[in-house]
């Protein structure tokens, strides 16, 4: 069973440079970070998503966090699903700053 979640994150873009997060989160571009949870059948993504009318800096201080989990899917399948999910949500929410979520999240 596929489980997909989206929420405003307690993590900030600046926290991605802290040692405890830098070990597991990888920067994809200026607006996207990806986390592969070792030993877990899930893949996480953090994307700067400014909400129209929100305070300046909201997108970095309160980014959108998405996760896709399914033990029956290979990492490549979770990556594709998460990327599509994120791009769709960014579009539907009308995120300011035009965040770019690439199709390939992991290198």
Contact map, one row per residue, 1 for C-alpha under 8 A:
11100000000000000000000000000000000000000000000000000000000000000000011100000000000000000000000000000000000
11110000000000000000000000000000000000000000000000000000000000000001110000000000000000000000000000000000000
11111000000000000000000000000000000000000000000000000000000000000011110000000000000000000000000000000000000
01111100000000000000000000000000000000000000000000000000000000000111100000000000000000000000000000000000000
00111110000000000000000000000000000000000000000000000000000000000111000000000000000000000000000000000000000
00011111000000000000000000000000000000000000000000000000000000011110000000000000000000000000000000000000000
00001111100000000000000000000000000000000000000000000000000000011100000000000000000000000000000000000000000
00000111110000000000000000000000000000000000000000000000000001111000000000000000000000000000000000000000000
00000011111100000000000000000000000000000000010000000000000001111000000000000000000000000000000000000000000
00000001111100000000000000000000000000000000000000000000000001000000000000000000000000000000000000000000000
00000000111110110000000000000000000000000000000000000000000011100000000000000000000000000000000000000000000
00000000111111110000000000000000000000000000000000000000000111100000000000000000000000000000000000000000000
00000000001111110000000000000000000000000000000100000000000110100000000000000000000000000000000000000000000
00000000000111111100000000000000000000000000000000000000000110000000000000000000000000000000000000000000000
00000000001111111100100000000000000000000000000000000000000000000000000000000000000000000000000000000000000
00000000001111111110110010000000000000000000000000000000000000000000000000000000000000000000000000000000000
00000000000001111110110000000000000000000000000000000000000000000000000000000000000000000000000000000000000
00000000000001111111110000000000000000000000000000000000000000000000000000000000000000000000000000000000000
00000000000000011111111000000000000000000000000000000000000000000000000000000000000000000000000000000000000
00000000000000000111111100000000000000000000000000000000000000000000000000000000000000000000000000000000000
00000000000000111111111110000000000000000000000000000000000000000000000000000000000000000000000000000000000
00000000000000011111111111000000000000000000000000000000000000000000000000000000000000000000000000000000000
00000000000000000011111111000000000000000000000000000000000000000000000000000000000000000000000000000000000
00000000000000000001111111000000001110000000000000000000000000000000000000000000000000000000000000000000000
00000000000000010000111111100000111100000000000000000000000000000000000000000000000000000000000000000000000
00000000000000000000011111110000111000000000000000000000000000000000000000000000000000000000000000000000000
00000000000000000000000011111101110000000000000000000000000000000000000000000000000000000000000000000000000
00000000000000000000000001111111110000000000000000000000000000000000000000000000000000000000000000000000110
00000000000000000000000000111111100000000000000000000000000000000000000000000000000000000000000000000000000
00000000000000000000000000111111000000000000000000000000000000000000000000000000000000000000000000000000000
00000000000000000000000000011111100000000000001100000000000000000000000000000000000000000000000000110000000
00000000000000000000000000111111110000000000111100000000000000000000000000000000000000000000000000111000000
00000000000000000000000011111011111000000000111000000000000000000000000000000000000000000000000000000000000
00000000000000000000000011110001111100000011110000000000000000000000000000000000000000000000000000000000110
00000000000000000000000111000000111110000011100000000000000000000000000000000000000000000000000000000000000
00000000000000000000000110000000011111000111000000000000000000000000000000000000000000000000000000000000000
00000000000000000000000100000000001111111111000000000000000000000000000000000000000000000000000000000000000
00000000000000000000000000000000000111110000000000000000000000000000000000000000000000000000000000000000000
00000000000000000000000000000000000011111000000000000000000000000000000000000000000000000000000000000000000
00000000000000000000000000000000000011111100000000000000000000000000001000000000000000000000000000000000000
00000000000000000000000000000000000010111110000000000000000000000000111010100000000000000000000000000000000
00000000000000000000000000000000000110011111000000000000000000000011111000000100000000000000000000000000000
00000000000000000000000000000000011110001111100000000000000000000011100000100110010000000000000000000000000
00000000000000000000000000000000011110000111110000000000000000001111000000000000010000000000000000000000000
00000000000000000000000000000001111000000011111000000000000000001110000000000000010000000000000000000000000
00000000100000000000000000000001110000000001111100000000000000111100000000000000000000000000000000000000000
00000000000000000000000000000011100000000000111110000000000000111000000000000000000000000000000000101000000
00000000000010000000000000000011000000000000011111000000001101110000000000000000000000000000000000100000000
00000000000000000000000000000000000000000000001111100000001100110000000000000000000000000100001110100000000
00000000000000000000000000000000000000000000000111110100111000100000000000000000000000000000001110000000000
00000000000000000000000000000000000000000000000011111100011000000000000000000000000000000000111100000000000
00000000000000000000000000000000000000000000000001111100000000000000000000000000000000000000011100000000000
00000000000000000000000000000000000000000000000000111110000000000000000000000000000000000000000000000000000
00000000000000000000000000000000000000000000000001111111010000000000000000000000000000000000000000000000000
00000000000000000000000000000000000000000000000000001111110000000000000000000000000000000000000000000000000
00000000000000000000000000000000000000000000000000000111111000000000000000000000000000000000000000000000000
00000000000000000000000000000000000000000000000001000011111110000000000000000000000000000000000000000000000
00000000000000000000000000000000000000000000000001100111111111100000000000000000000000000000000000000000000
00000000000000000000000000000000000000000000000111100001111111110000000000000000000000000000000000000000000
00000000000111000000000000000000000000000000000110000000111111100000000000000000000000000000000000000000000
00000000001111000000000000000000000000000000000000000000111111100000000000000000000000000000000000000000000
00000001111100000000000000000000000000000000000100000000011111110000000000000000000000000000000000000000000
00000001101110000000000000000000000000000000011111000000011111111000000000000000000000000000000000000000000
00000111100000000000000000000000000000000000011110000000001001111100000000000000000000000000000000000000000
00000111100000000000000000000000000000000001111000000000000000111110000000000000000000000000000000000000000
00011110000000000000000000000000000000000001110000000000000000011111000000000000010001000000000000000000000
00111100000000000000000000000000000000000111100000000000000000001111100000000000010000000000000000000000000
01111000000000000000000000000000000000000111000000000000000000000111110000000100110000000000000000000000000
01110000000000000000000000000000000000001110000000000000000000000011111000000100000000000000000000000000000
11100000000000000000000000000000000000001100000000000000000000000001111110000100000000000000000000000000000
10000000000000000000000000000000000000011100000000000000000000000000111111000000000000000000000000000000000
10000000000000000000000000000000000000000000000000000000000000000000011111000000000000000000000000000000000
00000000000000000000000000000000000000001000000000000000000000000000011111111100000000000000000000000000000
00000000000000000000000000000000000000000000000000000000000000000000001111111100000000000000000000000000000
00000000000000000000000000000000000000001010000000000000000000000000000011111110000000000000000000000000000
00000000000000000000000000000000000000000000000000000000000000000000000011111111000000000000000000000000000
00000000000000000000000000000000000000000000000000000000000000000000000011111111100000000000000000000000000
00000000000000000000000000000000000000000110000000000000000000000001110011111111110000000000000000000000000
00000000000000000000000000000000000000000010000000000000000000000000000000111111111000000000000000000011110
00000000000000000000000000000000000000000000000000000000000000000000000000011111111100000000000000000011000
00000000000000000000000000000000000000000000000000000000000000000001000000001111111110000000000000000000000
00000000000000000000000000000000000000000011100000000000000000000111000000000111111111000000000000000000000
00000000000000000000000000000000000000000000000000000000000000000000000000000011111111100000000000001111100
00000000000000000000000000000000000000000000000000000000000000000000000000000001111111110000000000000010000
00000000000000000000000000000000000000000000000000000000000000000000000000000000111111111000000000000000000
00000000000000000000000000000000000000000000000000000000000000000100000000000000011111111100000000001000000
00000000000000000000000000000000000000000000000000000000000000000000000000000000001111111110000000011000000
00000000000000000000000000000000000000000000000000000000000000000000000000000000000111111111000000000000000
00000000000000000000000000000000000000000000000000000000000000000000000000000000000011111111100000000000000
00000000000000000000000000000000000000000000000010000000000000000000000000000000000001111111111000100000000
00000000000000000000000000000000000000000000000000000000000000000000000000000000000000111111111000000000000
00000000000000000000000000000000000000000000000000000000000000000000000000000000000000011111111000000000000
00000000000000000000000000000000000000000000000000100000000000000000000000000000000000001111111000000000000
00000000000000000000000000000000000000000000000000110000000000000000000000000000000000000111111100000000000
00000000000000000000000000000000000000000000000011110000000000000000000000000000000000000111111111100000000
00000000000000000000000000000000000000000000000011110000000000000000000000000000000000000000011111100000000
00000000000000000000000000000000000000000000000011000000000000000000000000000000000000000000001111100000000
00000000000000000000000000000000000000000000000000000000000000000000000000000000000000000000001111110000000
00000000000000000000000000000011000000000000001110000000000000000000000000000000000000000100001111111000000
00000000000000000000000000000011000000000000000000000000000000000000000000000000000000100000000001111100000
00000000000000000000000000000001000000000000001000000000000000000000000000000000001001100000000000111110100
00000000000000000000000000000000000000000000000000000000000000000000000000000000001000000000000000011111100
00000000000000000000000000000000000000000000000000000000000000000000000000000011001100000000000000001111100
00000000000000000000000000000000000000000000000000000000000000000000000000000011001000000000000000000111111
00000000000000000000000000010000010000000000000000000000000000000000000000000010001000000000000000001111111
00000000000000000000000000010000010000000000000000000000000000000000000000000010000000000000000000000001111
00000000000000000000000000000000000000000000000000000000000000000000000000000000000000000000000000000001111
